[in-house]
C-alpha cells in the first residue's frame, strides 16, 4: 500500500514558483494601487474648486487659505496635503502633494488644479518637478 501526499521536493518547487510569481507581479500591483489612489487627490482638488467658486460668488476674489473655504488641509484618507498656492481676483491654483505611503508615487507626486480667467488647467509633476499632466489626469 502506497501512502498519499506530496514529497518535500514537490512542495519546495511549488513554493519557489509561487515566490517567483509574487516577485514578478508585486511591483505592478503596487503601481496600480498608487495610480488608483490619485483619485483621492483629484476629488479633493475638485472639492476645493467648488468651494472656491462658492467663496467667489460672495467675495470679489478667490480665497487664499483653505480655512476660508472650510476645506481640510489633508485629503479624505490623509494621502495628500492640500494647499492654495496662489489666489487673486480672477485666478487661483490648488495643489495636492502626496504624503505617507502615497509619496512612493514618483510619477505623480504633485497634482494641481489651476483656474485662470474661467479656464481650468489640470497639472501633475513627478518627484523631480517634471510635467506629467497626461499621466496624472486620465482623459
N, CA, C and O atoms as CSV, one atom per row, in Angstrom:
chain,resi,resn,atom,element,x,y,z
A,1,UNK,N,N,0.837,-1.173,0.000
A,1,UNK,CA,C,0.000,0.000,0.000
A,1,UNK,C,C,0.887,1.244,0.000
A,1,UNK,O,O,1.802,1.370,0.814
A,2,UNK,N,N,0.599,2.166,-0.933
A,2,UNK,CA,C,1.402,3.366,-1.090
A,2,UNK,C,C,0.726,4.531,-0.355
A,2,UNK,O,O,-0.480,4.737,-0.491
A,3,UNK,N,N,1.501,5.283,0.414
A,3,UNK,CA,C,0.971,6.433,1.154
A,3,UNK,C,C,0.810,7.619,0.215
A,3,UNK,O,O,1.672,7.851,-0.632
A,4,UNK,N,N,-0.297,8.390,0.350
A,4,UNK,CA,C,-0.545,9.556,-0.498
A,4,UNK,C,C,0.107,10.798,0.085
A,4,UNK,O,O,0.494,10.814,1.254
A,5,UNK,N,N,0.229,11.838,-0.733
A,5,UNK,CA,C,0.788,13.097,-0.265
A,5,UNK,C,C,1.829,13.614,-1.235
A,5,UNK,O,O,2.039,13.051,-2.309
A,6,UNK,N,N,2.473,14.693,-0.838
A,6,UNK,CA,C,3.477,15.325,-1.678
A,6,UNK,C,C,4.840,15.126,-1.067
A,6,UNK,O,O,4.992,15.064,0.153
A,7,UNK,N,N,5.828,15.026,-1.932
A,7,UNK,CA,C,7.198,14.911,-1.430
A,7,UNK,C,C,7.701,16.308,-1.087
A,7,UNK,O,O,7.112,17.301,-1.515
A,8,UNK,N,N,8.752,16.389,-0.342
A,8,UNK,CA,C,9.343,17.657,0.050
A,8,UNK,C,C,9.804,18.430,-1.190
A,8,UNK,O,O,9.672,19.653,-1.233
A,9,UNK,N,N,10.322,17.760,-2.158
A,9,UNK,CA,C,10.791,18.410,-3.378
A,9,UNK,C,C,9.622,19.033,-4.129
A,9,UNK,O,O,9.754,20.145,-4.641
A,10,UNK,N,N,8.491,18.356,-4.210
A,10,UNK,CA,C,7.322,18.907,-4.881
A,10,UNK,C,C,6.802,20.161,-4.176
A,10,UNK,O,O,6.429,21.144,-4.818
A,11,UNK,N,N,6.787,20.107,-2.861
A,11,UNK,CA,C,6.335,21.271,-2.083
A,11,UNK,C,C,7.295,22.438,-2.277
A,11,UNK,O,O,6.854,23.574,-2.455
A,12,UNK,N,N,8.598,22.178,-2.246
A,12,UNK,CA,C,9.597,23.241,-2.415
A,12,UNK,C,C,9.520,23.841,-3.823
A,12,UNK,O,O,9.657,25.054,-3.982
A,13,UNK,N,N,9.305,23.015,-4.830
A,13,UNK,CA,C,9.185,23.510,-6.199
A,13,UNK,C,C,7.954,24.402,-6.334
A,13,UNK,O,O,8.017,25.439,-6.995
A,14,UNK,N,N,6.855,24.023,-5.730
A,14,UNK,CA,C,5.631,24.824,-5.769
A,14,UNK,C,C,5.840,26.165,-5.073
A,14,UNK,O,O,5.410,27.200,-5.581
A,15,UNK,N,N,6.493,26.154,-3.922
A,15,UNK,CA,C,6.775,27.398,-3.199
A,15,UNK,C,C,7.706,28.300,-3.989
A,15,UNK,O,O,7.535,29.519,-3.989
A,16,UNK,N,N,8.689,27.716,-4.663
A,16,UNK,CA,C,9.619,28.510,-5.471
A,16,UNK,C,C,8.886,29.178,-6.634
A,16,UNK,O,O,9.133,30.347,-6.930
A,17,UNK,N,N,8.007,28.459,-7.280
A,17,UNK,CA,C,7.230,29.037,-8.389
A,17,UNK,C,C,6.330,30.155,-7.881
A,17,UNK,O,O,6.221,31.202,-8.519
A,18,UNK,N,N,5.688,29.944,-6.747
A,18,UNK,CA,C,4.823,30.974,-6.161
A,18,UNK,C,C,5.626,32.221,-5.798
A,18,UNK,O,O,5.156,33.341,-5.997
A,19,UNK,N,N,6.834,32.032,-5.267
A,19,UNK,CA,C,7.675,33.170,-4.896
A,19,UNK,C,C,8.092,33.968,-6.134
A,19,UNK,O,O,8.079,35.198,-6.110
A,20,UNK,N,N,8.456,33.283,-7.200
A,20,UNK,CA,C,8.852,33.968,-8.435
A,20,UNK,C,C,7.671,34.759,-8.993
A,20,UNK,O,O,7.845,35.903,-9.414
A,21,UNK,N,N,6.484,34.177,-9.005
A,21,UNK,CA,C,5.305,34.886,-9.482
A,21,UNK,C,C,4.999,36.117,-8.630
A,21,UNK,O,O,4.633,37.168,-9.154
A,22,UNK,N,N,5.151,35.979,-7.327
A,22,UNK,CA,C,4.904,37.111,-6.427
A,22,UNK,C,C,5.901,38.239,-6.697
A,22,UNK,O,O,5.517,39.408,-6.734
A,23,UNK,N,N,7.169,37.898,-6.885
A,23,UNK,CA,C,8.196,38.902,-7.144
A,23,UNK,C,C,7.922,39.619,-8.468
A,23,UNK,O,O,8.166,40.820,-8.584
A,24,UNK,N,N,7.425,38.899,-9.447
A,24,UNK,CA,C,7.156,39.499,-10.755
A,24,UNK,C,C,5.902,40.364,-10.774
A,24,UNK,O,O,5.862,41.361,-11.495
A,25,UNK,N,N,4.889,40.014,-10.011
A,25,UNK,CA,C,3.614,40.736,-10.068
A,25,UNK,C,C,3.469,41.835,-9.015
A,25,UNK,O,O,2.688,42.764,-9.220
A,26,UNK,N,N,4.181,41.764,-7.915
A,26,UNK,CA,C,4.008,42.734,-6.833
A,26,UNK,C,C,4.301,44.179,-7.249
A,26,UNK,O,O,3.513,45.060,-6.903
A,27,UNK,N,N,5.385,44.472,-7.969
A,27,UNK,CA,C,5.614,45.871,-8.365
A,27,UNK,C,C,4.487,46.431,-9.235
A,27,UNK,O,O,4.095,47.585,-9.066
A,28,UNK,N,N,3.975,45.643,-10.141
A,28,UNK,CA,C,2.862,46.093,-10.975
A,28,UNK,C,C,1.613,46.346,-10.156
A,28,UNK,O,O,0.879,47.300,-10.410
A,29,UNK,N,N,1.372,45.494,-9.176
A,29,UNK,CA,C,0.217,45.672,-8.295
A,29,UNK,C,C,0.356,46.961,-7.492
A,29,UNK,O,O,-0.599,47.728,-7.372
A,30,UNK,N,N,1.545,47.196,-6.944
A,30,UNK,CA,C,1.771,48.421,-6.164
A,30,UNK,C,C,1.575,49.666,-7.029
A,30,UNK,O,O,0.990,50.654,-6.583
A,31,UNK,N,N,2.065,49.613,-8.262
A,31,UNK,CA,C,1.906,50.758,-9.165
A,31,UNK,C,C,0.431,51.039,-9.430
A,31,UNK,O,O,0.025,52.199,-9.498
A,32,UNK,N,N,-0.365,50.000,-9.579
A,32,UNK,CA,C,-1.798,50.185,-9.815
A,32,UNK,C,C,-2.497,50.747,-8.582
A,32,UNK,O,O,-3.418,51.554,-8.708
A,33,UNK,N,N,-2.071,50.333,-7.400
A,33,UNK,CA,C,-2.652,50.868,-6.162
A,33,UNK,C,C,-2.355,52.362,-6.056
A,33,UNK,O,O,-3.247,53.154,-5.756
A,34,UNK,N,N,-1.093,52.750,-6.305
A,34,UNK,CA,C,-0.730,54.170,-6.248
A,34,UNK,C,C,-1.512,54.977,-7.275
A,34,UNK,O,O,-1.987,56.075,-6.984
A,35,UNK,N,N,-1.641,54.434,-8.462
A,35,UNK,CA,C,-2.388,55.110,-9.522
A,35,UNK,C,C,-3.853,55.285,-9.127
A,35,UNK,O,O,-4.435,56.345,-9.355
A,36,UNK,N,N,-4.440,54.265,-8.545
A,36,UNK,CA,C,-5.832,54.340,-8.116
A,36,UNK,C,C,-6.050,55.352,-7.007
A,36,UNK,O,O,-7.100,55.991,-6.943
A,37,UNK,N,N,-5.068,55.500,-6.137
A,37,UNK,CA,C,-5.197,56.451,-5.033
A,37,UNK,C,C,-5.129,57.903,-5.488
A,37,UNK,O,O,-5.517,58.802,-4.741
A,38,UNK,N,N,-4.640,58.145,-6.702
A,38,UNK,CA,C,-4.614,59.519,-7.216
A,38,UNK,C,C,-6.016,60.097,-7.306
A,38,UNK,O,O,-6.189,61.315,-7.273
A,39,UNK,N,N,-7.006,59.245,-7.418
A,39,UNK,CA,C,-8.394,59.711,-7.475
A,39,UNK,C,C,-8.744,60.502,-6.225
A,39,UNK,O,O,-9.549,61.432,-6.285
A,40,UNK,N,N,-8.151,60.145,-5.098
A,40,UNK,CA,C,-8.412,60.885,-3.862
A,40,UNK,C,C,-7.924,62.325,-3.986
A,40,UNK,O,O,-8.600,63.248,-3.531
A,41,UNK,N,N,-6.766,62.524,-4.592
A,41,UNK,CA,C,-6.248,63.883,-4.794
A,41,UNK,C,C,-7.136,64.643,-5.767
A,41,UNK,O,O,-7.455,65.810,-5.541
A,42,UNK,N,N,-7.534,63.988,-6.843
A,42,UNK,CA,C,-8.392,64.656,-7.820
A,42,UNK,C,C,-9.729,65.052,-7.198
A,42,UNK,O,O,-10.243,66.137,-7.471
A,43,UNK,N,N,-10.292,64.180,-6.364
A,43,UNK,CA,C,-11.550,64.502,-5.675
A,43,UNK,C,C,-11.373,65.712,-4.752
A,43,UNK,O,O,-12.222,66.603,-4.717
A,44,UNK,N,N,-10.263,65.735,-4.005
A,44,UNK,CA,C,-10.009,66.839,-3.077
A,44,UNK,C,C,-9.808,68.151,-3.835
A,44,UNK,O,O,-10.276,69.202,-3.395
A,45,UNK,N,N,-9.119,68.091,-4.966
A,45,UNK,CA,C,-8.919,69.304,-5.763
A,45,UNK,C,C,-10.234,69.805,-6.352
A,45,UNK,O,O,-10.477,71.011,-6.394
A,46,UNK,N,N,-11.077,68.889,-6.804
A,46,UNK,CA,C,-12.382,69.303,-7.332
A,46,UNK,C,C,-13.267,69.879,-6.220
A,46,UNK,O,O,-14.022,70.822,-6.457
A,47,UNK,N,N,-13.177,69.322,-5.025
A,47,UNK,CA,C,-13.939,69.870,-3.896
A,47,UNK,C,C,-13.457,71.287,-3.578
A,47,UNK,O,O,-14.265,72.169,-3.285
A,48,UNK,N,N,-12.152,71.503,-3.635
A,48,UNK,CA,C,-11.604,72.841,-3.395
A,48,UNK,C,C,-12.053,73.799,-4.505
A,48,UNK,O,O,-12.325,74.971,-4.243
A,49,UNK,N,N,-12.130,73.305,-5.729
A,49,UNK,CA,C,-12.596,74.136,-6.842
A,49,UNK,C,C,-14.033,74.599,-6.608
A,49,UNK,O,O,-14.349,75.775,-6.784
A,50,UNK,N,N,-14.887,73.678,-6.215
A,50,UNK,CA,C,-16.286,74.047,-5.940
A,50,UNK,C,C,-16.373,75.031,-4.778
A,50,UNK,O,O,-17.162,75.975,-4.818
A,51,UNK,N,N,-15.566,74.811,-3.750
A,51,UNK,CA,C,-15.565,75.719,-2.606
A,51,UNK,C,C,-15.063,77.104,-3.020
A,51,UNK,O,O,-15.571,78.117,-2.540
A,52,UNK,N,N,-14.076,77.148,-3.902
A,52,UNK,CA,C,-13.574,78.442,-4.389
A,52,UNK,C,C,-14.668,79.199,-5.144
A,52,UNK,O,O,-14.813,80.412,-4.987
A,53,UNK,N,N,-15.423,78.489,-5.949
A,53,UNK,CA,C,-16.482,79.150,-6.711
A,53,UNK,C,C,-17.592,79.667,-5.787
A,53,UNK,O,O,-18.150,80.740,-6.016
A,54,UNK,N,N,-17.905,78.889,-4.738
A,54,UNK,CA,C,-18.884,79.370,-3.748
A,54,UNK,C,C,-18.352,80.619,-3.056
A,54,UNK,O,O,-19.084,81.594,-2.880
A,55,UNK,N,N,-17.081,80.593,-2.664
A,55,UNK,CA,C,-16.459,81.734,-1.996
A,55,UNK,C,C,-16.465,82.953,-2.912
A,55,UNK,O,O,-16.787,84.060,-2.480
A,56,UNK,N,N,-16.107,82.744,-4.182
A,56,UNK,CA,C,-16.021,83.850,-5.153
A,56,UNK,C,C,-17.390,84.461,-5.426
A,56,UNK,O,O,-17.481,85.640,-5.768
A,57,UNK,N,N,-18.457,83.676,-5.279
A,57,UNK,CA,C,-19.794,84.229,-5.507
A,57,UNK,C,C,-20.183,85.236,-4.414
A,57,UNK,O,O,-21.103,86.032,-4.599
A,58,UNK,N,N,-19.478,85.195,-3.273
A,58,UNK,CA,C,-19.763,86.101,-2.163
A,58,UNK,C,C,-18.671,87.139,-1.930
A,58,UNK,O,O,-18.822,88.018,-1.082
A,59,UNK,N,N,-17.566,87.044,-2.681
A,59,UNK,CA,C,-16.429,87.947,-2.448
A,59,UNK,C,C,-15.858,88.393,-3.802
A,59,UNK,O,O,-16.114,87.759,-4.826
A,60,UNK,N,N,-15.098,89.465,-3.799
A,60,UNK,CA,C,-14.531,89.951,-5.066
A,60,UNK,C,C,-13.247,89.225,-5.498
A,60,UNK,O,O,-12.587,89.639,-6.451
A,61,UNK,N,N,-12.910,88.174,-4.813
A,61,UNK,CA,C,-11.670,87.451,-5.116
A,61,UNK,C,C,-11.823,85.989,-4.719
A,61,UNK,O,O,-12.810,85.603,-4.093
A,62,UNK,N,N,-10.845,85.193,-5.088
A,62,UNK,CA,C,-10.793,83.796,-4.637
A,62,UNK,C,C,-10.058,83.734,-3.310
A,62,UNK,O,O,-9.225,84.592,-3.019
A,63,UNK,N,N,-10.358,82.732,-2.510
A,63,UNK,CA,C,-9.737,82.583,-1.192
A,63,UNK,C,C,-8.284,82.142,-1.329
A,63,UNK,O,O,-7.935,81.363,-2.216
A,64,UNK,N,N,-7.446,82.657,-0.432
A,64,UNK,CA,C,-6.041,82.264,-0.454
A,64,UNK,C,C,-5.678,81.307,0.692
A,64,UNK,O,O,-4.512,80.962,0.883
A,65,UNK,N,N,-6.694,80.891,1.444
A,65,UNK,CA,C,-6.474,79.921,2.523
A,65,UNK,C,C,-7.578,78.873,2.496
A,65,UNK,O,O,-8.745,79.196,2.274
A,66,UNK,N,N,-7.207,77.626,2.723
A,66,UNK,CA,C,-8.196,76.547,2.765
A,66,UNK,C,C,-9.204,76.762,3.889
A,66,UNK,O,O,-10.371,76.390,3.764
A,67,UNK,N,N,-8.749,77.360,4.982
A,67,UNK,CA,C,-9.635,77.607,6.122
A,67,UNK,C,C,-10.805,78.510,5.722
A,67,UNK,O,O,-11.923,78.342,6.208
A,68,UNK,N,N,-10.534,79.469,4.832
A,68,UNK,CA,C,-11.594,80.367,4.369
A,68,UNK,C,C,-12.642,79.621,3.551
A,68,UNK,O,O,-13.785,80.063,3.436
A,69,UNK,N,N,-12.244,78.491,2.988
A,69,UNK,CA,C,-13.158,77.681,2.181
A,69,UNK,C,C,-13.854,76.600,2.997
A,69,UNK,O,O,-14.779,75.947,2.515
A,70,UNK,N,N,-13.401,76.415,4.242
A,70,UNK,CA,C,-13.939,75.332,5.060
A,70,UNK,C,C,-13.439,73.974,4.598
A,70,UNK,O,O,-14.090,72.955,4.826
A,71,UNK,N,N,-12.285,73.962,3.949
A,71,UNK,CA,C,-11.700,72.728,3.431
A,71,UNK,C,C,-10.566,72.263,4.339
A,71,UNK,O,O,-9.807,73.087,4.848
A,72,UNK,N,N,-10.441,70.941,4.549
A,72,UNK,CA,C,-9.357,70.424,5.381
A,72,UNK,C,C,-8.018,70.480,4.629
A,72,UNK,O,O,-7.998,70.475,3.398
A,73,UNK,N,N,-6.908,70.534,5.366
A,73,UNK,CA,C,-5.593,70.580,4.719
A,73,UNK,C,C,-5.127,69.218,4.190
A,73,UNK,O,O,-4.137,69.137,3.462
A,74,UNK,N,N,-5.838,68.161,4.554
A,74,UNK,CA,C,-5.481,66.821,4.092
A,74,UNK,C,C,-6.663,66.213,3.330
A,74,UNK,O,O,-7.822,66.549,3.574
A,75,UNK,N,N,-6.338,65.321,2.410
A,75,UNK,CA,C,-7.398,64.607,1.683
A,75,UNK,C,C,-8.094,63.633,2.622
A,75,UNK,O,O,-7.680,63.459,3.768
A,76,UNK,N,N,-9.139,63.007,2.138
A,76,UNK,CA,C,-10.004,62.133,2.946
A,76,UNK,C,C,-9.229,61.104,3.778
A,76,UNK,O,O,-9.492,60.956,4.972
A,77,UNK,N,N,-8.288,60.401,3.169
A,77,UNK,CA,C,-7.525,59.365,3.882
A,77,UNK,C,C,-6.154,59.848,4.325
A,77,UNK,O,O,-5.360,59.060,4.839
A,78,UNK,N,N,-5.868,61.110,4.137
A,78,UNK,CA,C,-4.580,61.657,4.544
A,78,UNK,C,C,-3.441,61.318,3.596
A,78,UNK,O,O,-2.272,61.409,3.970
A,79,UNK,N,N,-3.774,60.929,2.374
A,79,UNK,CA,C,-2.733,60.578,1.408
A,79,UNK,C,C,-2.147,61.791,0.699
A,79,UNK,O,O,-1.071,61.708,0.106
A,80,UNK,N,N,-2.857,62.924,0.761
A,80,UNK,CA,C,-2.406,64.144,0.086
A,80,UNK,C,C,-2.578,65.349,0.988
A,80,UNK,O,O,-3.590,65.482,1.676
A,81,UNK,N,N,-1.577,66.236,0.983
A,81,UNK,CA,C,-1.670,67.518,1.678
A,81,UNK,C,C,-2.082,68.564,0.649
A,81,UNK,O,O,-1.476,68.673,-0.417
A,82,UNK,N,N,-3.110,69.325,0.978
A,82,UNK,CA,C,-3.632,70.345,0.065
A,82,UNK,C,C,-3.187,71.727,0.505
A,82,UNK,O,O,-3.013,72.003,1.692
A,83,UNK,N,N,-3.008,72.592,-0.494
A,83,UNK,CA,C,-2.724,73.996,-0.189
A,83,UNK,C,C,-3.074,74.853,-1.386
A,83,UNK,O,O,-3.020,74.411,-2.534
A,84,UNK,N,N,-3.430,76.081,-1.094
A,84,UNK,CA,C,-3.673,77.057,-2.149
A,84,UNK,C,C,-2.336,77.736,-2.414
A,84,UNK,O,O,-1.785,78.403,-1.538
A,85,UNK,N,N,-1.828,77.563,-3.608
A,85,UNK,CA,C,-0.518,78.100,-3.952
A,85,UNK,C,C,-0.611,79.586,-4.265
A,85,UNK,O,O,0.260,80.368,-3.884
A,86,UNK,N,N,-1.679,79.967,-4.964
A,86,UNK,CA,C,-1.838,81.349,-5.395
A,86,UNK,C,C,-3.322,81.625,-5.567
A,86,UNK,O,O,-4.068,80.758,-6.022
A,87,UNK,N,N,-3.755,82.833,-5.204
A,87,UNK,CA,C,-5.157,83.218,-5.387
A,87,UNK,C,C,-5.245,84.722,-5.589
A,87,UNK,O,O,-4.621,85.506,-4.875
A,88,UNK,N,N,-6.045,85.102,-6.589
A,88,UNK,CA,C,-6.281,86.508,-6.907
A,88,UNK,C,C,-7.755,86.667,-7.248
A,88,UNK,O,O,-8.566,85.790,-6.950
A,89,UNK,N,N,-8.095,87.774,-7.868
A,89,UNK,CA,C,-9.489,88.029,-8.217
A,89,UNK,C,C,-9.969,87.140,-9.361
A,89,UNK,O,O,-11.147,86.784,-9.401
A,90,UNK,N,N,-9.095,86.775,-10.284
A,90,UNK,CA,C,-9.522,86.029,-11.470
A,90,UNK,C,C,-8.832,84.684,-11.635
A,90,UNK,O,O,-9.071,83.991,-12.624
A,91,UNK,N,N,-7.998,84.307,-10.705
A,91,UNK,CA,C,-7.267,83.039,-10.843
A,91,UNK,C,C,-6.833,82.501,-9.491
A,91,UNK,O,O,-6.691,83.238,-8.516
A,92,UNK,N,N,-6.628,81.184,-9.468
A,92,UNK,CA,C,-6.081,80.532,-8.285
A,92,UNK,C,C,-5.459,79.202,-8.695
A,92,UNK,O,O,-5.741,78.671,-9.769
A,93,UNK,N,N,-4.615,78.682,-7.827
A,93,UNK,CA,C,-4.005,77.364,-8.032
A,93,UNK,C,C,-4.073,76.608,-6.718
A,93,UNK,O,O,-3.662,77.112,-5.672
A,94,UNK,N,N,-4.598,75.387,-6.786
A,94,UNK,CA,C,-4.657,74.500,-5.626
A,94,UNK,C,C,-3.771,73.301,-5.942
A,94,UNK,O,O,-3.764,72.794,-7.063
A,95,UNK,N,N,-3.025,72.857,-4.933
A,95,UNK,CA,C,-2.043,71.787,-5.112
A,95,UNK,C,C,-2.297,70.667,-4.119
A,95,UNK,O,O,-2.664,70.915,-2.970
A,96,UNK,N,N,-2.100,69.432,-4.567
A,96,UNK,CA,C,-2.180,68.254,-3.697
A,96,UNK,C,C,-0.840,67.529,-3.790
A,96,UNK,O,O,-0.435,67.100,-4.871
A,97,UNK,N,N,-0.156,67.396,-2.658
A,97,UNK,CA,C,1.162,66.757,-2.614
A,97,UNK,C,C,1.033,65.423,-1.885
A,97,UNK,O,O,0.494,65.357,-0.780
A,98,UNK,N,N,1.530,64.367,-2.511
A,98,UNK,CA,C,1.444,63.022,-1.936
A,98,UNK,C,C,2.181,62.950,-0.597
A,98,UNK,O,O,3.269,63.505,-0.441
A,99,UNK,N,N,1.567,62.255,0.366
A,99,UNK,CA,C,2.114,62.101,1.714
A,99,UNK,C,C,2.143,60.620,2.088
A,99,UNK,O,O,1.469,59.801,1.463
A,100,UNK,N,N,2.917,60.292,3.098
A,100,UNK,CA,C,2.924,58.933,3.643
A,100,UNK,C,C,3.241,57.884,2.589
A,100,UNK,O,O,4.174,58.046,1.802
A,101,UNK,N,N,2.468,56.815,2.575
A,101,UNK,CA,C,2.723,55.727,1.628
A,101,UNK,C,C,2.513,56.163,0.180
A,101,UNK,O,O,3.092,55.571,-0.731
A,102,UNK,N,N,1.696,57.184,-0.042
A,102,UNK,CA,C,1.452,57.649,-1.407
A,102,UNK,C,C,2.654,58.412,-1.966
A,102,UNK,O,O,2.747,58.610,-3.177
A,103,UNK,N,N,3.568,58.840,-1.106
A,103,UNK,CA,C,4.771,59.534,-1.569
A,103,UNK,C,C,5.631,58.615,-2.442
A,103,UNK,O,O,6.527,59.089,-3.140
A,104,UNK,N,N,5.367,57.321,-2.407
A,104,UNK,CA,C,6.072,56.381,-3.285
A,104,UNK,C,C,5.620,56.527,-4.735
A,104,UNK,O,O,6.221,55.934,-5.631
A,105,UNK,N,N,4.576,57.304,-4.973
A,105,UNK,CA,C,4.089,57.557,-6.336
A,105,UNK,C,C,5.014,58.597,-6.958
A,105,UNK,O,O,4.733,59.795,-6.922
A,106,UNK,N,N,6.103,58.130,-7.519
A,106,UNK,CA,C,7.115,59.036,-8.061
A,106,UNK,C,C,6.646,59.745,-9.327
A,106,UNK,O,O,7.126,60.834,-9.643
A,107,UNK,N,N,5.714,59.137,-10.050
A,107,UNK,CA,C,5.281,59.713,-11.322
A,107,UNK,C,C,4.358,60.911,-11.132
A,107,UNK,O,O,4.446,61.882,-11.884
A,108,UNK,N,N,3.486,60.856,-10.150
A,108,UNK,CA,C,2.531,61.944,-9.918
A,108,UNK,C,C,2.581,62.361,-8.453
A,108,UNK,O,O,1.610,62.186,-7.717
A,109,UNK,N,N,3.699,62.905,-8.041
A,109,UNK,CA,C,3.873,63.318,-6.647
A,109,UNK,C,C,3.021,64.540,-6.334
A,109,UNK,O,O,2.510,64.674,-5.223
A,110,UNK,N,N,2.866,65.440,-7.320
A,110,UNK,CA,C,2.110,66.684,-7.110
A,110,UNK,C,C,1.035,66.800,-8.186
A,110,UNK,O,O,1.331,66.700,-9.377
A,111,UNK,N,N,-0.206,67.010,-7.770
A,111,UNK,CA,C,-1.301,67.268,-8.706
A,111,UNK,C,C,-1.801,68.683,-8.456
A,111,UNK,O,O,-1.900,69.121,-7.310
A,112,UNK,N,N,-2.115,69.394,-9.532
A,112,UNK,CA,C,-2.569,70.776,-9.392
A,112,UNK,C,C,-3.829,71.016,-10.207
A,112,UNK,O,O,-4.071,70.378,-11.233
A,113,UNK,N,N,-4.615,71.951,-9.717
A,113,UNK,CA,C,-5.780,72.452,-10.434
A,113,UNK,C,C,-5.647,73.966,-10.433
A,113,UNK,O,O,-5.611,74.598,-9.377
A,114,UNK,N,N,-5.575,74.541,-11.629
A,114,UNK,CA,C,-5.401,75.987,-11.761
A,114,UNK,C,C,-6.580,76.552,-12.537
A,114,UNK,O,O,-6.906,76.084,-13.628
A,115,UNK,N,N,-7.207,77.556,-11.963
A,115,UNK,CA,C,-8.290,78.299,-12.624
A,115,UNK,C,C,-7.680,79.628,-13.051
A,115,UNK,O,O,-7.115,80.359,-12.237
A,116,UNK,N,N,-7.802,79.928,-14.341
A,116,UNK,CA,C,-7.221,81.162,-14.860
A,116,UNK,C,C,-8.210,81.795,-15.836
A,116,UNK,O,O,-8.395,81.305,-16.951
A,117,UNK,N,N,-8.836,82.874,-15.414
A,117,UNK,CA,C,-9.811,83.597,-16.238
A,117,UNK,C,C,-10.921,82.682,-16.744
A,117,UNK,O,O,-11.332,82.776,-17.900
A,118,UNK,N,N,-11.401,81.801,-15.874
A,118,UNK,CA,C,-12.509,80.920,-16.208
A,118,UNK,C,C,-12.129,79.599,-16.839
A,118,UNK,O,O,-12.993,78.744,-17.032
A,119,UNK,N,N,-10.862,79.406,-17.167
A,119,UNK,CA,C,-10.405,78.148,-17.773
A,119,UNK,C,C,-9.678,77.304,-16.729
A,119,UNK,O,O,-8.823,77.798,-15.994
A,120,UNK,N,N,-10.035,76.028,-16.680
A,120,UNK,CA,C,-9.401,75.107,-15.723
A,120,UNK,C,C,-8.231,74.420,-16.407
A,120,UNK,O,O,-8.353,73.918,-17.524
A,121,UNK,N,N,-7.093,74.404,-15.719
A,121,UNK,CA,C,-5.883,73.737,-16.198
A,121,UNK,C,C,-5.495,72.691,-15.149
A,121,UNK,O,O,-5.286,73.017,-13.981
A,122,UNK,N,N,-5.402,71.447,-15.578
A,122,UNK,CA,C,-5.049,70.356,-14.678
A,122,UNK,C,C,-3.601,69.975,-14.905
A,122,UNK,O,O,-3.171,69.799,-16.045
A,123,UNK,N,N,-2.851,69.846,-13.828
A,123,UNK,CA,C,-1.433,69.542,-13.958
A,123,UNK,C,C,-0.979,68.470,-12.997
A,123,UNK,O,O,-1.683,68.103,-12.056
A,124,UNK,N,N,0.202,67.984,-13.257
A,124,UNK,CA,C,0.815,66.996,-12.395
A,124,UNK,C,C,2.309,66.987,-12.632
A,124,UNK,O,O,2.776,67.294,-13.729
A,125,UNK,N,N,3.052,66.636,-11.608
A,125,UNK,CA,C,4.508,66.599,-11.720
A,125,UNK,C,C,5.054,65.408,-10.961
A,125,UNK,O,O,4.472,64.954,-9.975
A,126,UNK,N,N,6.190,64.907,-11.443
A,126,UNK,CA,C,6.835,63.781,-10.773
A,126,UNK,C,C,7.690,64.285,-9.619
A,126,UNK,O,O,7.632,65.461,-9.263
A,127,UNK,N,N,8.477,63.395,-9.040
A,127,UNK,CA,C,9.271,63.752,-7.865
A,127,UNK,C,C,10.348,64.791,-8.165
A,127,UNK,O,O,10.871,65.416,-7.243
A,128,UNK,N,N,10.690,64.987,-9.452
A,128,UNK,CA,C,11.705,65.960,-9.839
A,128,UNK,C,C,11.092,67.249,-10.386
A,128,UNK,O,O,11.816,68.145,-10.821
A,129,UNK,N,N,9.771,67.345,-10.364
A,129,UNK,CA,C,9.093,68.531,-10.851
A,129,UNK,C,C,8.848,68.533,-12.351
A,129,UNK,O,O,8.442,69.553,-12.908
A,130,UNK,N,N,9.085,67.412,-13.009
A,130,UNK,CA,C,8.861,67.313,-14.453
A,130,UNK,C,C,7.376,67.090,-14.711
A,130,UNK,O,O,6.737,66.276,-14.045
A,131,UNK,N,N,6.833,67.822,-15.683
A,131,UNK,CA,C,5.406,67.744,-16.007
A,131,UNK,C,C,4.989,66.329,-16.404
A,131,UNK,O,O,5.602,65.708,-17.273
A,132,UNK,N,N,3.935,65.831,-15.754
A,132,UNK,CA,C,3.357,64.525,-16.037
A,132,UNK,C,C,1.839,64.636,-16.119
A,132,UNK,O,O,1.125,63.692,-15.782
A,133,UNK,N,N,1.351,65.783,-16.564
A,133,UNK,CA,C,-0.084,66.059,-16.532
A,133,UNK,C,C,-0.919,64.979,-17.199
A,133,UNK,O,O,-1.963,64.596,-16.672
A,134,UNK,N,N,-0.480,64.485,-18.343
A,134,UNK,CA,C,-1.249,63.461,-19.054
A,134,UNK,C,C,-1.385,62.176,-18.269
A,134,UNK,O,O,-2.420,61.515,-18.350
A,135,UNK,N,N,-0.379,61.809,-17.519
A,135,UNK,CA,C,-0.420,60.590,-16.721
A,135,UNK,C,C,-1.226,60.766,-15.436
A,135,UNK,O,O,-1.854,59.824,-14.953
A,136,UNK,N,N,-1.201,61.957,-14.901
A,136,UNK,CA,C,-1.845,62.194,-13.607
A,136,UNK,C,C,-3.346,62.457,-13.704
A,136,UNK,O,O,-4.079,62.209,-12.747
A,137,UNK,N,N,-3.803,62.949,-14.839
A,137,UNK,CA,C,-5.211,63.275,-15.044
A,137,UNK,C,C,-5.695,62.498,-16.256
A,137,UNK,O,O,-5.585,62.983,-17.382
A,138,UNK,N,N,-6.224,61.313,-16.049
A,138,UNK,CA,C,-6.669,60.499,-17.194
A,138,UNK,C,C,-7.785,61.195,-17.978
A,138,UNK,O,O,-8.620,61.902,-17.414
A,139,UNK,N,N,-7.772,60.980,-19.253
A,139,UNK,CA,C,-8.773,61.597,-20.143
A,139,UNK,C,C,-10.029,60.785,-20.180
A,139,UNK,O,O,-10.979,61.148,-20.873
